[in-house]
Amino acid sequence: MKRKSLLALGMVVAMTATMMAGCGSSSSDSSTAASDSTEAADTADTSADAAAEESKGGDYKIAVVPKMTNIGWFQRMEEGVNDYNKENGTDYVYRGSAEGADQAGIVEQMLAEDWDAICVVPFDSESLAPVLEKAREQGIVVITHEASSMDPKYFDYDIEAFVNADYGTHFAEAISDITGGEGTYIQFVGDLNSVSHNEWCDAADEYFAANTNMKKLGRYETGDDTTSSYNQTKELLQANPDITAIEGSASTDVVGAAQAVDELGLTGKVAVVGTSMTSIARNYVEKDVINTFSVWDPAKAGQAMIELAIDVLDNGEAPDALNVEGYESLTADGTVLYGNARVDVTKDNMDEYDF
């Protein structure tokens, strides 16, 4: 597609050089012609390189499909896609629904729209998997995020902000430090089929079992909804006074949990740790209800998916690095790529990550 104009430019340069070499009979004329030809070729190479850089990915039809569109996390991702378009003169699409359950249907509809690449953050990996398989069969490049343990036949590449097991272990370590490794803990995930959320929780379970006396009460689904997290936390805390810690996976989980802990007067008695964002968690961090949360910038994650899609479309394979903060160096495990984008946020550094 975009390579056609560069090929044509190269052919013009070659024809010009040939004509100039054959016009004169004197050595002086030949020398002058050769020099002019070389200068023209150098100029063309420079112009071609500049054009390739300027139009990187510009001819491709790429979409980014979030889990859902109505929460701060994925609104931030949309900002990242919009910023990318402004900076690069592209027109990539951000498309989704307020309901995570709609995601598979949205991607299914897109299969008839001739996309070059679809970048998706799976909500329910089981329902989405067969749709992604169809996309790949149609020759659409599929880039996923937060889906490292999905069968690789469903994506070309998955890009992660970090190694998921390390992320979950970090939460368990933080909770153990706060609680002294004693008591009962509960876990929240956005969806019980969410790949990344369950990987984090599984890693935390392993750490607790090997290093503490803590017991697990259960893992509960919130639908990435603050109210659901709040209601379940309040009910569970009232019924189980031995709960000493809550691990949240969706960005909204710890916020809802913190609200319940705060209302029940359990601040300092129940540790609240997990994934979130300053824009929605600030109040409870400042009140010491949320002890710490971790985050990676969803705007950068969206941009990383786009950059990866372009590289795969251009070259047929993934690069070792992307020009996106947190993904400047990638570690590959088959077709899963890991960046280093995790940030651990507390009251002391929260203002540095105010999104």
C-alpha positions as CSV (number, residue, x, y, z in Angstrom):
1,M,0.0,0.0,0.0
2,K,2.1,2.9,1.2
3,R,5.2,1.3,-0.4
4,K,3.9,1.9,-3.9
5,S,4.8,5.6,-3.9
6,L,8.3,4.8,-2.7
7,L,8.8,2.2,-5.4
8,A,7.7,4.6,-8.1
9,L,10.1,7.2,-6.8
10,G,12.9,4.7,-7.0
11,M,12.1,3.8,-10.6
12,V,12.1,7.4,-11.7
13,V,15.6,7.9,-10.1
14,A,16.9,4.8,-11.8
15,M,15.6,5.9,-15.2
16,T,17.0,9.4,-14.8
17,A,20.4,8.0,-13.9
18,T,20.5,5.8,-17.0
19,M,19.5,8.6,-19.4
20,M,22.1,11.0,-18.0
21,A,24.8,8.3,-18.3
22,G,24.1,7.7,-22.0
23,C,23.7,11.4,-23.2
24,G,27.3,12.6,-23.4
25,S,30.5,11.2,-25.1
26,S,33.2,13.2,-23.2
27,S,34.7,12.0,-20.0
28,S,33.9,15.4,-18.4
29,D,30.2,15.1,-19.4
30,S,30.1,11.5,-18.2
31,S,31.7,12.5,-14.9
32,T,29.2,15.4,-14.5
33,A,26.3,13.1,-15.3
34,A,27.5,10.5,-12.8
35,S,27.9,13.1,-10.1
36,D,24.4,14.5,-10.8
37,S,23.0,11.0,-10.8
38,T,24.6,10.2,-7.4
39,E,23.3,13.4,-5.9
40,A,19.8,12.7,-7.2
41,A,19.9,9.2,-5.8
42,D,21.1,10.5,-2.4
43,T,18.3,13.1,-2.4
44,A,15.7,10.5,-3.4
45,D,16.9,8.1,-0.6
46,T,16.6,10.9,1.9
47,S,13.2,11.8,0.7
48,A,12.1,8.2,0.7
49,D,13.3,7.7,4.2
50,A,11.5,10.8,5.4
51,A,8.3,9.8,3.6
52,A,8.4,6.4,5.2
53,E,8.9,7.8,8.6
54,E,6.3,10.5,8.2
55,S,3.6,8.1,6.9
56,K,4.3,5.2,9.2
57,G,1.2,3.1,9.4
58,G,-0.9,5.9,7.7
59,D,-2.4,3.7,5.1
60,Y,-3.5,1.0,7.5
61,K,-7.0,0.5,8.9
62,I,-6.5,-0.2,12.6
63,A,-9.0,-0.3,15.5
64,V,-8.5,-0.5,19.2
65,V,-11.3,-2.3,21.1
66,P,-11.4,-1.9,24.9
67,K,-13.2,-4.0,27.4
68,M,-15.7,-1.2,27.9
69,T,-15.8,2.5,27.3
70,N,-17.5,4.0,30.4
71,I,-14.8,3.7,33.0
72,G,-11.9,6.0,33.6
73,W,-9.3,3.3,32.7
74,F,-10.5,2.9,29.1
75,Q,-11.4,6.6,28.8
76,R,-7.7,7.2,29.4
77,M,-6.8,4.6,26.8
78,E,-9.0,6.5,24.3
79,E,-7.0,9.6,25.1
80,G,-3.9,7.8,24.2
81,V,-5.3,6.7,20.8
82,N,-6.5,10.2,20.1
83,D,-3.1,11.7,21.0
84,Y,-1.4,9.1,18.8
85,N,-3.5,10.2,15.8
86,K,-2.7,13.8,16.4
87,E,1.0,13.3,16.7
88,N,1.2,10.9,13.6
89,G,-1.4,12.3,11.3
90,T,-3.3,9.0,11.4
91,D,-7.0,8.2,11.8
92,Y,-7.1,5.0,13.9
93,V,-10.4,4.0,15.5
94,Y,-11.4,3.5,19.1
95,R,-14.6,1.5,19.3
96,G,-16.4,-0.3,22.1
97,S,-19.4,-0.4,24.3
98,A,-20.3,0.5,27.9
99,E,-21.0,-3.2,28.4
100,G,-18.1,-5.7,28.5
101,A,-20.5,-8.4,27.4
102,D,-21.0,-6.6,24.0
103,Q,-17.3,-6.8,23.1
104,A,-17.4,-10.1,21.2
105,G,-20.4,-8.9,19.1
106,I,-18.6,-5.6,18.3
107,V,-15.5,-7.5,17.0
108,E,-17.7,-9.9,15.1
109,Q,-19.4,-7.0,13.3
110,M,-15.9,-5.6,12.4
111,L,-15.0,-8.7,10.5
112,A,-17.0,-7.5,7.5
113,E,-15.3,-4.1,7.5
114,D,-11.9,-4.9,5.9
115,W,-9.6,-4.1,8.8
116,D,-5.8,-4.5,8.6
117,A,-5.4,-4.9,12.4
118,I,-7.6,-5.2,15.4
119,C,-6.1,-4.4,18.8
120,V,-8.3,-5.7,21.7
121,V,-8.3,-5.9,25.5
122,P,-10.4,-9.0,26.1
123,F,-13.2,-8.7,28.7
124,D,-14.4,-12.3,28.5
125,S,-11.7,-14.3,26.8
126,E,-13.8,-17.4,26.3
127,S,-16.5,-15.6,24.3
128,L,-14.0,-13.5,22.4
129,A,-11.6,-16.3,21.4
130,P,-13.6,-17.8,18.4
131,V,-14.2,-14.3,17.0
132,L,-10.5,-13.5,17.1
133,E,-9.8,-16.8,15.4
134,K,-12.1,-15.8,12.6
135,A,-10.3,-12.5,12.3
136,R,-6.9,-14.2,11.9
137,E,-8.4,-16.6,9.3
138,Q,-9.4,-13.5,7.3
139,G,-5.8,-12.2,7.4
140,I,-6.5,-9.5,10.0
141,V,-3.6,-8.9,12.4
142,V,-4.8,-9.4,16.0
143,I,-2.9,-7.7,18.8
144,T,-4.1,-8.3,22.4
145,H,-3.4,-6.8,25.7
146,E,-4.0,-8.4,29.1
147,A,-4.4,-11.8,27.5
148,S,-1.0,-13.5,27.8
149,S,-2.4,-16.9,28.8
150,M,-4.9,-17.1,25.9
151,D,-4.1,-19.8,23.3
152,P,-1.7,-18.0,20.9
153,K,-3.7,-19.2,18.0
154,Y,-6.2,-16.4,18.8
155,F,-3.7,-13.6,18.4
156,D,-0.6,-12.6,16.4
157,Y,1.0,-11.0,19.4
158,D,0.0,-10.1,23.0
159,I,1.7,-7.2,24.6
160,E,1.8,-6.8,28.4
161,A,2.9,-3.9,30.6
162,F,4.8,-6.4,32.8
163,V,5.0,-10.1,33.7
164,N,1.6,-10.9,35.2
165,A,2.9,-13.3,37.8
166,D,5.2,-10.6,39.2
167,Y,2.4,-8.1,39.4
168,G,0.2,-10.5,41.5
169,T,3.1,-11.4,43.7
170,H,3.8,-7.7,44.3
171,F,0.2,-7.3,45.7
172,A,0.6,-10.4,47.9
173,E,3.9,-9.0,49.3
174,A,2.3,-5.7,50.0
175,I,-0.6,-7.3,51.8
176,S,1.7,-9.5,53.8
177,D,3.7,-6.6,55.0
178,I,0.6,-4.7,56.1
179,T,-1.2,-7.6,57.8
180,G,1.9,-9.5,59.1
181,G,0.8,-12.4,57.0
182,E,-2.2,-13.2,59.3
183,G,-6.0,-13.3,58.7
184,T,-8.3,-13.9,55.8
185,Y,-8.2,-12.3,52.3
186,I,-10.7,-11.9,49.5
187,Q,-10.0,-11.1,45.8
188,F,-12.0,-9.2,43.2
189,V,-11.7,-9.7,39.4
190,G,-13.6,-7.8,36.7
191,D,-14.7,-11.1,35.1
192,L,-14.1,-14.7,36.2
193,N,-12.9,-15.4,32.6
194,S,-10.6,-12.3,32.6
195,V,-7.1,-13.7,31.8
196,S,-4.9,-11.1,33.4
197,H,-7.0,-10.6,36.5
198,N,-7.0,-14.3,37.3
199,E,-3.3,-14.6,36.6
200,W,-2.6,-11.8,39.2
201,C,-4.8,-13.5,41.7
202,D,-3.3,-16.9,41.1
203,A,0.2,-15.6,41.7
204,A,-0.9,-13.9,44.9
205,D,-2.5,-17.2,46.1
206,E,0.8,-19.0,45.5
207,Y,2.7,-16.4,47.5
208,F,0.2,-16.4,50.4
209,A,0.3,-20.3,50.5
210,A,4.1,-20.5,50.6
211,N,4.9,-17.5,52.8
212,T,2.1,-16.6,55.1
213,N,-0.7,-18.0,57.4
214,M,-3.3,-16.2,55.5
215,K,-6.5,-18.0,54.3
216,K,-8.5,-17.2,51.2
217,L,-12.2,-16.7,51.6
218,G,-13.0,-16.4,47.9
219,R,-12.6,-14.7,44.5
220,Y,-15.5,-12.6,43.4
221,E,-16.6,-11.0,40.1
222,T,-17.4,-7.3,39.9
223,G,-18.0,-6.6,36.2
224,D,-15.5,-3.7,36.5
225,D,-18.2,-1.9,38.5
226,T,-17.5,0.2,41.6
227,T,-21.0,-0.4,43.0
228,S,-20.7,-4.1,42.7
229,S,-17.3,-4.1,44.5
230,Y,-18.8,-1.8,47.3
231,N,-21.8,-4.0,47.9
232,Q,-20.0,-7.3,47.9
233,T,-17.2,-5.9,50.2
234,K,-19.7,-4.5,52.7
235,E,-21.7,-7.8,52.8
236,L,-18.5,-9.9,53.1
237,L,-17.0,-7.8,55.8
238,Q,-20.1,-7.9,57.9
239,A,-20.4,-11.6,57.6
240,N,-16.7,-12.4,58.0
241,P,-15.0,-10.1,60.7
242,D,-11.8,-12.1,60.2
243,I,-11.1,-10.5,56.8
244,T,-7.9,-8.5,57.0
245,A,-7.1,-7.9,53.3
246,I,-8.7,-7.2,50.0
247,E,-7.0,-7.5,46.6
248,G,-8.6,-5.8,43.7
249,S,-7.9,-6.4,40.0
250,A,-10.1,-4.0,38.0
251,S,-9.3,-0.3,38.5
252,T,-12.7,0.2,40.1
253,D,-12.4,-2.8,42.6
254,V,-10.3,-1.2,45.3
255,V,-12.3,2.0,45.1
256,G,-15.6,0.3,45.8
257,A,-13.9,-1.9,48.5
258,A,-12.4,1.2,50.1
259,Q,-15.7,2.9,50.3
260,A,-17.2,-0.1,52.2
261,V,-14.1,-0.3,54.5
262,D,-14.3,3.4,55.2
263,E,-18.1,3.3,56.0
264,L,-17.7,0.4,58.3
265,G,-14.9,2.1,60.3
266,L,-12.4,-0.6,59.4
267,T,-9.6,1.7,58.1
268,G,-6.3,0.4,59.4
269,K,-7.9,-3.0,60.1
270,V,-8.4,-4.2,56.6
271,A,-5.7,-3.7,54.0
272,V,-6.9,-2.6,50.5
273,V,-4.4,-3.2,47.7
274,G,-4.7,-3.6,43.9
275,T,-4.9,-1.9,40.6
276,S,-6.4,1.5,40.2
277,M,-5.8,5.1,39.1
278,T,-5.2,8.4,40.9
279,S,-8.2,10.0,39.3
280,I,-10.6,7.6,41.0
281,A,-8.6,6.4,44.0
282,R,-7.1,9.7,45.3
283,N,-9.6,10.3,48.1
284,Y,-9.2,6.9,49.7
285,V,-5.4,6.9,49.4
286,E,-5.3,10.3,51.1
287,K,-7.5,8.9,53.9
288,D,-5.2,5.8,54.2
289,V,-8.0,3.4,53.3
290,I,-6.2,2.2,50.2
291,N,-2.7,1.4,51.3
292,T,-1.2,1.3,47.8
293,F,-2.2,0.7,44.3
294,S,-0.3,-0.2,41.1
295,V,-1.0,1.1,37.6
296,W,0.4,1.3,34.1
297,D,-0.8,4.1,31.9
298,P,-3.6,2.8,29.7
299,A,-3.0,5.6,27.2
300,K,0.5,4.2,26.6
301,A,-0.8,0.7,26.4
302,G,-3.2,1.7,23.6
303,Q,-0.3,3.4,21.8
304,A,1.9,0.3,22.3
305,M,-0.8,-1.9,20.7
306,I,-1.0,0.4,17.7
307,E,2.8,0.6,17.3
308,L,3.1,-3.2,17.5
309,A,0.3,-3.7,14.9
310,I,2.1,-1.4,12.5
311,D,5.4,-3.2,12.9
312,V,3.8,-6.6,12.3
313,L,2.0,-5.3,9.2
314,D,5.2,-3.7,7.9
315,N,7.6,-6.5,8.7
316,G,5.6,-9.6,9.6
317,E,7.1,-9.9,13.0
318,A,7.4,-8.0,16.3
319,P,10.3,-5.6,17.1
320,D,12.6,-5.7,20.2
321,A,11.4,-2.3,21.3
322,L,8.6,0.2,20.7
323,N,8.7,4.0,20.7
324,V,6.3,4.2,23.7
325,E,7.2,4.9,27.3
326,G,7.3,1.7,29.3
327,Y,7.7,-0.4,26.2
328,E,11.1,0.9,25.0
329,S,12.5,-2.6,25.7
330,L,10.5,-5.8,25.1
331,T,11.1,-9.3,26.5
332,A,9.6,-12.0,24.3
333,D,8.1,-15.3,25.5
334,G,6.9,-16.8,22.2
335,T,4.3,-14.4,20.9
336,V,3.8,-12.7,24.2
337,L,5.8,-9.5,24.7
338,Y,6.5,-7.9,28.1
339,G,7.3,-4.3,28.8
340,N,8.3,-2.6,32.0
341,A,5.5,-0.2,32.6
342,R,4.3,-0.9,36.2
343,V,4.2,1.9,38.7
344,D,3.5,1.5,42.4
345,V,1.6,4.4,43.8
346,T,1.3,5.6,47.4
347,K,0.3,8.9,49.1
348,D,3.9,10.1,48.7
349,N,4.2,9.8,44.9
350,M,0.5,9.9,43.8
351,D,0.8,13.4,42.3
352,E,3.4,12.1,39.9
353,Y,0.8,9.8,38.3
354,D,-2.2,12.0,38.2
355,F,-4.4,10.3,35.5
